[in-house]
Amino acid sequence: MEKGKRLILIIAILIIASGAGLYLFRDKLTSRFLAPTKSNLTQGLTDQTSPEEIITIAQNLSVPWDIAALPGGNGDILVTERTGTLKRIGQNKITYLVAGVEAVGEGGLLGLALDPDFGNNQYVYLYLTTKVVNGLENRVERYKLESDILTDKKIILTGIPGAENHDGGQLSFGPDGKLYISTGDGGKADSAQNINSLSGKILRLNPDGTIPADNPFNNAIYSYGHRNVQGIAWDKAGGLWATEHGRSGISSGYDELNFIEKGANYGWPVIEGDEIQEGMRRPVVHSGENETWAPAGLDYADGSLFFAGLRGSSLYQAVIISNTEVQLTAHFTKDYGRLRAVTVFDEAIYVSSSNTDGRGTPLSSDDKIYRIPLSLFID
């Protein structure tokens, strides 16, 4: 009987101690295991909301990846096709062939950016995958856009490890006049934490390819710890944002929208979601472990970030509350299939489908580019 009382007392003490331990470390446990896994996502517009206002401006494209608006006021745009062509669409319809593109897996002809002084120099920057002696490499090249050909090729950056997956590929000029470049980890996750590797980073260069003197690591790297950044854009205050793919395969989810700061470490592959590690940044919002956006192109307009979802098959609108909070809405979910490129100009959002990329179900005349008035989203 005495032994039984002692046993009950020991069990009671263990239960109390366990409870105290859980309480003391509740914040760490919450961040690791019990944090909210959803982004409080709400559903917004559908293609039936204002169908007469949504215009298809191009169709029968081959995996369109990025869109840039040409100056001049006639509405012409440039579009990269992952298979290796650059197309001018609008009043002038021209196809430019880009030599050396190796379109394998997620690689190929990807990002596109116009020089800030394009009106004078006609420079266009392209991010592409190419073959090298020991495999695949991603690089940035600059061309002069003549009336019907690309001339004056200049290699801006080489040595970005290429792969069939996780190639990054976004190009964009920031308000500081510098060229920002997103790269993926190429399937080698640990490289994202290596500041001597160009994989899994956001890079920053002068337009001629030289290293800016104020870069944080005296090389091309601006931020690191990224898995596969697909979109970059700046808000009205000049803050840099990026979309990033989370884990793949059966364990999908944890796609991210990040606020990017110079020299910061965004955690991949050490942390994901709401996990905490000293010296690493968590995303502003993520999709949770049970939902996948596969976020792609990103742009900004009137207080909101807009990004496309490949697997999410939506156009997402993130209303910026602060650098640490957004309100997220999904528009046109499954109406147009997989979505990739997003570019805002001329009071509209230009969005491309990506149903011919081998992972979607092509609709009639896919792939397409849609013009959606901003007035549908913003009062």
NUGUKOL-983869 format. One record per residue: residue in one letter; x, y, z of N, C-alpha, C, CB in turn. Coordinates in steps of 0.2 Angstrom, whole numbers, plus 5000, padded with zeros to 4 digits. Glycine has a CB too. Layout:
% residues N
aXYZXYZXYZXYZ ...
This chain:
% residues 379
m500449945000500050005000500450065000499550005006 e501050065004501450125005501850134998501950115010 k502050074995502350084988501850114983502550014986 g501250094983500750124979500650194980500050084980 k500650224986500650294987501250324984500550304994 r501850294985502450324983502450334975503050294985 l502150284972502150274965501650334962501950214962 i501150344965500650394963500950464964499950394967 l501350474970501650534971502150554966501950534978 i502550504964503050514959502750524952503550444958 i502250494950501850504944501650584944501350464943 a501350604950501050674950501650724949500750684957 i502250704952502750754952502950764945503350734956 l503050704941503250704934502750744930503350634932 i502150734931501650764927501650844928500950744929 i501750864934501850934936502450964932501850944943 a503050924933503650944930503650954922504250904932 s503250904919503150904912502750964910502850844909 g502250984914501851034912502251104913501251044917 a502651104918503051174919503551174913503451164926 g503851124911504251124906503951154899504651064904 l503351124898502951144892502851214892502351104891 y502651244898502451314899503051354898502151324906 l503651334901504251384900504451384893504751354905 f504351334889504651334882504051334877505051264881 r503551364879502951364875503051404869502351394879 d503451454869503551494863503951464858503951564865 k504451424860504851384856504451324853505551354859 l504051294857503651244854503151264849503351204860 t502851324851502351354846502651364840502051414849 s503251394840503551414833503851354829504151464835 r503951304833504251244829503651194827504651204834 f503151194831502651134830501951154830502751084835 l501751214833501051224834500851294831500851224841 a501251324827501151384824500551374819501751414821 p500151434817499651424812500051414805499251494812 t499751364802499951344796499651374790499951264795 k499151414791498751444785498851524785497951434786 s498751554779498951624778498351664779499251634772 n497751634782497151674782496951694775497151734787 l497051654771496851664764496151674762497151614759 t495851724759495151734757495151724750494851804760 q494551714747494451704740494151774737493951644738 g494351794732494151854729493751844722494751894728 l494051874717493751884710493751814707494051934706 t493251804702493251744697493251774690492751694699 d493251734685493251754679492551774677493551704674 q492051764681491351784680491251854683490851734683 t491651884687491551944690491452004685492151964695 s491952004680491852064675492152034669492252124677 p491951974666492251944660492351984654491851884658 e491952044653492052084647492652124648491452124646 e492952134654493452174656494152144655493452214662 i494152074655494752034655494852014648494751974660 i495452034645495552034638496151984637495752094635 t496151934633496651894630497051934625496451824628 i497651944626498051984622498551944618498452044625 a498651884620499151834616498951764618499851854618 q499051724613498851654614499351604610498151634612 n499251544611499751494608500451504609499551494600 l500651524615501351534617501651474620501351594622 s502251464620502651404623502951424629503151384617 v502651404635502851414642503151484642503451364643 p502651534642502951604643503151614651502351654642 w503751654652504051654658504051724661504751624658 d504151774657504151844660503951894655504851854662 i503651944657503352004653503652064655502652004654 a503852104650504052174651503752224646504852184650 a503552274649503152324645503652374641502652374649 l503552384635504052424631503752494631504052404623 p504252544632504052614632503852634625504652654634 g503452694625503252714618502452724618503452664613 g502152694623501352714623500952674619501252784622 n501252624615500752584610500552524613501152574604 g500752504619500552444623500952384621499852434621 d501452384617501852324615502252304621502352344610 i502252234622502652204627503152154624502152164632 l503652134628504052084627503952024631504852104628 v503951964629503851904633504351854631503151874631 t504651824637505151764636504751704636505651764641 e504951654631504651584631505251544633504351564624 r505051494638505551454641505951414636505251414647 t505651404631505951354625506451394621505351334621 g506551464622507151494619506951554615507451444616 t506351574615506251634610505951694614505651614605 l506151754612505851814615505451844610506451864616 k504851864612504251884607504051954609503651834607 r503951994604503652064604502952054602504052114600 i502452074607501752064606501452134606501452014611 g500952144601500652204601500552234594500952264605 q500652294593500552324586501152294582500552394586 n501652284585502252254581502352184584502852294582 k502352134579502452064581503052034578501752024579 i503552024583504252004581504451944585504752064581 t504751894582505051844586505851844586504851774584 y506151844592506851854592507151784595507151904596 l507551754591507851684593508451704598508051644587 v508551664603509051674608509551614608508851694615 a510151624605510551564604510851534611511151584600 g510951474611511251444617510851424623511751484620 v510151434622509651414627509651344628509051454626 e509651314634509551244635508951234639510151214639 a508351224636507751214639507651144642507151234634 v507851134648507751064651507451074658508451034651 g506951034660506651044666506351114667507051024672 e506551144673506251214674506751264671506251224682 g507251244668507751294665507551314658508451264665 g507951364655507751384648507851464648507051364646 l507451494644507451564644506951594649507351594636 l507151624654506751644660506651714660507051614666 g507051744665506851814666507051864661507251834673 l506751924662506851984657506752044660506251974651 a507252094658507252164661507452214656507652164668 l507152264656507352324652507852374655506752364649 d508352394652508852444655508452504657509452454651 p508552534663508252594665508252654660508552624672 d508852644656508952694650508752664644509652724650 f508252624644508052584637507952634632507552534639 g507552684633507352734628507952754624507052794631 n508552754627509152784623509652724621509552824628 n509752674625510152624623509852554621510652604629 q509252544621508852484619509152424622508952484611 y509452424628509652364631509152324634510252384636 v509152254633508752204636509152154639508252174631 y508952134646509352084649508952024650509552114657 l509251964649508951904649509351854654508951874642 y508951814657509151754662509051694658508851764669 l509551654657509451594653509951534656509651604646 t509651474654510051414656510451394649509551354658 t511051374650511451354645511851294646511851414642 k512151254641512551204643513351224644512551144637 v513651194648514351204649514751134650514551254656 v515351134650515751074650515551024655516451084651 n515351044661515251004667514451004668515551024673 g514051024664513351014665512951074663513251004672 l512551104667512151164666512351224670511351154667 e512251284667512451344670511851394668513151374668 n511651434673511251494672511651554672510751504678 r511451604667511851664666511451724664512451654661 v511651784665511351844663511651874657511251894669 e511351884651511551914645511251974644511551864639 r511552024641511252084638511352094631511652144642 y510752114628510752124621510452194619510352074617 k510652214613510252274610509752254606510752324606 l509152284607508552264604508452304598507952264608 e508652274592508552314586507852304583509052294580 s507652324577506952324575506752244574506952354568 d507152204572506952134571507552084573506752124564 i508052104576508552054579508852084585509152054574 l509152034589509552054595510352054593509451994601 t510652114595511352124593511752144599511352184588 d512352144598512852174603512852134610512752244605 k512852064609512852024615513352034620512851954613 k513252044627513752054632513552004638513752124634 i513951964640513851924646513951964652514351864646 i513351974656513452014662513651964668512752044663 l513351904668513551864674513551794672513051874680 t514051754674514051684673514151644680514651654668 g514151574679514351544685513751524690514851574689 i513151544688512551524692512451454691511951574691 p512551404696512451334695511751324692512551294701 g511651284687511051264684510851194685511051274676 a510251174684509951114686509251104682509851104693 e508951044682508351034680507751064684508150964678 n507951084690507451114695507751164699507151054699 h507351214701507651264706508151314703507851234712 d507951344697508451384693508351454695508351374686 g507851474699507751544700507551584693508351584703 g507851634692507751664685507451734684507351624681 q507251764690506951834689507451884689506451844695 l507351934684507751994684507352054685508151994677 s507652104688507252174689507752224691506652164694 f507652284688507952344690507652374696508152394685 g508052394702507752424707507752494707508152404713 p507452534712507352604712508052634712506952624717 d508552594714509252614715509652614708509652584720 g509352584703509652574697510052514696510052634695 k510052474701510452414701510052354698510752394708 l510352304695510052244693510052194698510352224686 y509452174700509252114705509152054701508752134710 i509451994704509351934700509251884705510051914697 s508651834704508551784709508851724706507751784710 t509051684711509351614709509051564714510151614709 g509051504711508751444715509351404718508351394711 d509251354722509751314725509951254720509551284732 g509651254715509851204710509751124713510551214708 g509351124718509251054721509851034726509251004716 k510251084727510751074732510651124738511551084729 a510251104743509951144748510451184752509551114752 d511051154753511551184758511851244755512051124760 s511851244748512251294744511851364746512251284737 a511251364748510951424749511251464755510151414751 q511551424760511851454766512651474765511851404772 n512851464759513551474757513651544753513851414753 i513951584757513951654754514551664748514051704759 n514851604747515351604741515051564735515951564743 s514351544736514051514730513451564728513751444732 l513351564721512851604719512151574719512951624711 s512051514721511451474722511051494728511551394722 g510351494727509951514732510051584735510051464738 k510051634731510251694733509751744729510951714731 i509751814731509551864727510251904726509051914731 l510451914720511051954718510852024716511351914712 r511452064716511352134715511952154711511252184721 l511852184705512452204701512352274698512552154695 n512852314696512752364692512552344685513452404691 p512252394681512052374674512552334670511752424671 d513152354671513752334667513952264669514252384666 g513752234675513952174678514452184683514252134672 t514652244685515152244690514852244697515552314689 i515152234702514952234709514852304712515352184713 p514252314715514152384718514552384724513452394720 a514852444726515352444732514952434738515652514732 d514352444739513952434745513552374746513452494745 n513752324741513452254743513752224749513652204737 p513352184753513552164760514152124760512952134763 f514352084755514852034756515452034751514551964755 n515452094748515952114743515952064737516652114746 n515352044736515252004730514552014727515351924731 a514251974723513651994720513051984724513551954713 i513151944730512551924734512251984738512751874739 y511651984738511252044742510852004748510752074737 s510551954747510251914752510351834751509551934753 y510251794756510451724755509951684759511151704757 g510051614759509651574762508951564759509451594769 h508951564752508351554748508351494745508251614743 r507751464744507651404740507551414733507051364743 n507151454731506951464724506551524723506651404720 v506851584723506451644722506251654715506951704724 q505651664714505351674707505051744705504751624707 g504951784710504751854709505051904714503951854710 i505251964711505452014715505152084713506252024715 a504952124718504652184716504752234722503852174715 w504652304721504752354726504052384727505252404724 d503952404734503352444735503452514735503152424743 k502952554736502952624735503552654739502352654737 a503752634745504252654750504952634748504052634757 g504952594742505652564740505852504744506152614742 g505352474747505552404751505452344745505052394756 l505952304746506052244742505652184744506752224740 w505252154740504852094742505052034737504052104742 a504951974739505051914735504651864736505851894736 t504451824731504051764732504551704731503551754726 e504451654735504951594735504551534736505451604741 h504751484732504451414733504751374739504651374727 g504251344742504451304748504651234746503851304753 r504551194751504851124750504451084744504751084756 s504651034741504351004735504150934737504850994729 g503850904732503650834732503050814737504250794735 i503050764740502450744745502450794750502550674748 s503050814753502950864758502950934755503650854763 s502450954752502451024749502151074754502051024742 g502151134752501951184756502451234758501651154762 y502351274763502751324766503051374760503351294769 d502651384755502851444750502851504754502351444744 e503251554751503351614755503251684751504051614758 l503051734755503151804753503651834758502451834752 n504151854756504651884760504851964759505351854760 f504951994765505252064764505952064765504952114770 i506352084759507052074759507452134761507252054751 e507952114765508452164768509152144766508352174775 k509552194765510252184763510652144768510552254762 g510952084765511352044769510951994774511752084774 a510351994773509951954778509951874775509251974778 n509851834780509851764779509051734780510251724784 y508851704775508051684775507951614776507751704768 g508551584779508451524783508451454779507751524786 w508351454772508351384769509051354769508051394762 p509151294770508651244772508551234779508751174769 v508751274784508751264791508151274794509251314794 i507751324792507051334795506551344789507051394799 e505951334790505451354786504751364790505251294781 g504351404786503651424790503851464796503351364793 d503551454802503651494807504251474812502951494811 e504651434810505151404814505651464815505551354811 i506051464821506451514823507151494823506251554829 q507651534821508351514822508651584822508651474816 e509151594827509451654828509851674821509951654834 g509751734819510151764813509751744807510751734813 m509151714807508751704801508051734801508751624800 r507851754795507251784795506651734793507251844789 r506051754796505451714794505051754789505051704800 p504651714785504251754780503751794783503951704775 v503551844779502951884781502351844781502851954776 v502251804776501751754776501951694772501051794773 h501651644774501751574771501151534770502351534774 s501151484766500551454764500351394769500651414757 g500851384773500651324778500951264775499951324780 e500851204779501151144777500651104773501251104783 n500051124772499551084769499251124762498951074773 e499551174761499351214755499951234751498951274757 t499951234744500451254740500251304735500751194736 w500651364735500451414730500951404724500651484733 a501551384725502051384720502151454717501951334714 p502251504721502151574719502751594714502251624725 a502551634709502951654703503051724703502651624697 g502851754697502951824696502651874701502751844689 l502951924702502751974707502752044705503151964714 d502252084706502352154705501952194710502052174698 y501952264710501652304715501252354712502152334719 a500652374715500252424713499752454718499852404706 d499752514720499252544724499252514731498652554721 g499752494734499752474741499652394741499152494744 s499652364735499652284735500152254731498952264732 l500352204733500852154729500352104726501352124734 f500552094719500152044716500651984713499752074710 f500451924715500951874712500551814710501351844718 a500851774705500451724702500651654706500651714694 g500151614705500251544708500251494703499751534713 l500751454702500751394698500351334700501551374697 r500551304705500051254708499451284711500451204713 g499551344714498951374717498451394712499151434721 s498651404705498151424700497751484702497751364698 s498051534704497751594707498151654705497551584714 l497851714705498251774706498151804713497951824700 y498651804717498651824724498751894724499151784728 q498351934729498452004730498552004738497752044729 a499152034739499352044746499352124748500052014747 v498852144751498752214753499352224759498052234756 i499752274758500252284763500052324769500852314759 i500052294775499952324781500552354784499552284786 s501052324783501752344786502252294783501852344794 n502852304784503452254782503352184785504152284783 t502952184790502852114793502152084793503052124800 e501752124789501052094789500652114782500652124795 v500352064779499952084773499252044774500252054767 q498752064770498152034770498052004763497552084771 l497951934763498051894757497351874754498551834758 t497251884747496651864744496851824738496251924742 a496551774736496651734730496151744725496651654731 h496351774719495851784714495851734708495951854711 f495351724704495351684698495551614699495751714693 t495451584705495751514707495451464702495551494714 k495851434699495751374694495351404688495351324697 d495251464687494951494681495351484675494751564682 y496051494675496451504670497051444670496751564669 g497051404675497551354676498151384680497751324670 r498751354678499351384681499551454679499951334680 l499751494683499951564681500651574683499451614685 r500951614679501651624680501951694680502051594674 a501851734675502151804675501651854677502451824667 v501851904680501451964682501852024681501251954690 t501552074677501852134676501252194676502152134669 v501352244680500852294680501052354676500752324688 f500652374672500752444668500152464665501352434663 d500052524663499552554659498852534663499552524652 e498852544669498252534673497952464673497752584671 a498452414672498152344671498752294674497952324664 i498552234675498952184677498952134671498752144684 y499552124669499652074663499952004666500152104658 v499551954665499651884668499751834663499151874673 s500251794663500251734659500051674662500951734656 s499751624658499651554660500251514659499051524656 s500351464662500951414661500651344661501451424667 n500151334657499851264656500251214652499151274654 t500751244648501051204643501751184646501151234636 d501851194652502551184655502651114657502651224661 g502151064656502250994657501950974664502950974657 r501751024668501351004674500651024674501751044680 g500451064669499751084669499351044664499751154668 t498651064663498251034658498051094653497651004661 p498351094647498251154643497551164641498651144637 l497351224641496651244639496751264632496351304643 s496151274629496151294621496551354620495451304619 s497051344615497451404613498051424618497051464611 d498151384623498651394628499351394625498551354634 d499851434628499751474634499551544632500351474638 k499251584636498951644635499251704640498251644635 i499151764637499251824642498651864642499851864639 y498451874649497851914650497951984652497351874655 r497552024650497552094653496952104658497552154647 i497152124664496552124669496652194672496652074675 p496052234671496152304674496252304682495452344672 l496652354684496852364691496152384695497352414692 s495752414691495152444694494652384697494752484689 l494752324695494452264698494652254705494452204693 f495252274707495552254713495552314718496252224712 i495652374715495752424720495252484719496452454718 d494952504724494452554724494752624722494052554731 
